[in-house]
Amino acid sequence: MTESRIVILASPEYLSQNTIHLPADLAGKHLLHSSTHNKWKRMVEHLHIEDIVDAETGSIFSHTFMVLQAAMHQQGIAIANQLLAQHEIEKGTLIEPFPTTLFDEKSFYVVYPSQSAQVQKVQFFVEWIQQKMKECCA
């Protein structure tokens, strides 16, 4: 259905105490990880800062939502799929200190039986969800 960017996020309070404007500013900062993903490793390589940022350090949480909660409580810098963090970004409780161009390896799909492809309700739902995804992540 859509590609989603991987975003680096921190609370406004954390950013007021820790200058982060460039990828190199991540050096020495506390990274917040989800145990099921290697997003920090991919991001550090993508930004070409693997010589100054250790993507293996920091706190590890079992779910992305826990990572986001920790970031909102000034525990460090989160990394997440933009779609999962969109609500916090819109509210301003998490801020992206600089833009990134790394996209998530995972995609989002609408799954339904092939015999339902022509059912009008299914078509309307697919169109609706695609529109919502465009509004959210355009």
C-alpha positions in Angstrom: 0.0 0.0 0.0 2.7 2.5 0.9 6.3 3.0 1.8 7.1 4.6 5.1 10.1 6.5 6.2 12.2 5.6 9.2 12.4 8.6 11.4 14.6 9.7 14.3 12.6 11.3 17.1 13.1 12.9 20.4 11.0 14.9 22.8 11.2 18.7 22.6 12.6 18.7 26.2 15.4 16.2 25.3 16.3 18.3 22.2 16.5 21.5 24.3 19.2 19.9 26.4 20.9 17.9 23.6 21.9 19.7 20.4 20.9 17.5 17.4 20.8 19.2 14.1 23.0 16.9 12.0 23.6 13.1 11.9 27.0 13.5 13.5 25.3 15.0 16.5 23.9 11.6 17.4 27.4 10.6 18.6 27.3 9.9 22.3 23.5 10.1 22.6 21.4 7.5 24.2 19.7 5.4 21.5 16.4 3.7 22.1 15.9 0.4 20.3 13.1 -2.1 19.5 14.3 -5.6 20.2 12.7 -6.9 17.0 14.3 -4.4 14.5 17.7 -3.3 13.4 16.6 0.2 12.4 19.5 2.0 14.2 22.1 -0.1 12.4 20.5 0.5 9.0 20.2 4.3 9.8 23.7 4.7 11.0 25.0 3.0 7.8 22.6 5.0 5.7 23.9 8.3 7.2 27.5 7.1 7.0 28.2 7.8 10.6 29.1 4.2 11.7 32.6 5.4 12.7 31.2 7.8 15.3 27.9 6.3 16.4 27.6 2.9 17.9 24.3 1.6 16.7 24.4 -1.3 19.3 24.4 0.9 22.4 21.4 2.2 24.3 18.2 0.8 25.8 16.2 -2.0 24.2 12.5 -2.3 24.4 10.2 -5.1 23.3 7.9 -2.9 21.2 8.2 0.2 19.1 5.4 1.9 21.1 7.6 1.4 24.2 10.5 3.0 22.4 8.3 6.0 21.6 7.1 6.3 25.2 10.7 6.3 26.4 11.5 9.1 24.0 8.5 11.1 25.1 9.9 10.7 28.7 13.3 12.2 27.7 15.1 8.8 27.9 16.9 9.2 24.6 16.5 9.2 20.9 14.0 6.9 19.2 13.9 5.4 15.8 10.6 4.2 14.3 8.4 3.8 11.3 6.8 7.2 10.6 3.4 5.6 10.4 3.7 4.3 13.9 4.9 7.6 15.3 2.6 9.9 13.3 0.2 10.7 16.2 3.1 11.8 18.4 4.7 13.8 15.6 1.4 15.6 14.9 0.9 16.4 18.6 4.5 17.7 18.8 5.4 15.3 21.7 8.1 13.9 19.4 10.1 15.9 17.0 12.3 14.8 14.1 15.6 16.8 14.6 16.6 16.3 10.9 15.0 14.7 7.9 16.0 11.2 6.8 15.5 9.4 3.5 15.6 5.8 4.7 12.5 3.8 4.0 11.3 0.9 6.1 12.0 -2.6 4.7 8.5 -3.7 5.7 5.4 -2.7 3.9 1.7 -2.5 4.8 -0.9 -4.5 3.0 -4.6 -5.0 2.8 -5.3 -8.7 2.7 -8.5 -10.3 1.6 -9.6 -13.4 -0.3 -9.2 -13.1 -4.0 -12.9 -13.9 -4.6 -13.6 -10.7 -2.6 -11.7 -8.4 -5.0 -14.8 -7.4 -6.9 -17.0 -6.9 -3.8 -18.0 -3.3 -3.6 -17.5 -3.0 0.2 -14.0 -4.4 -0.1 -13.2 -2.0 -3.0 -14.5 1.0 -0.9 -12.5 -0.1 2.1 -9.3 -0.4 0.1 -9.8 3.0 -1.5 -10.6 4.5 1.9 -7.5 3.1 3.6 -5.3 4.1 0.7 -6.6 7.7 1.0 -6.0 7.7 4.7 -2.5 6.5 4.2 -1.9 9.3 1.7 -3.3 11.9 4.1 -1.2 10.6 6.9 2.1 10.3 5.2 2.2 12.6 2.2 
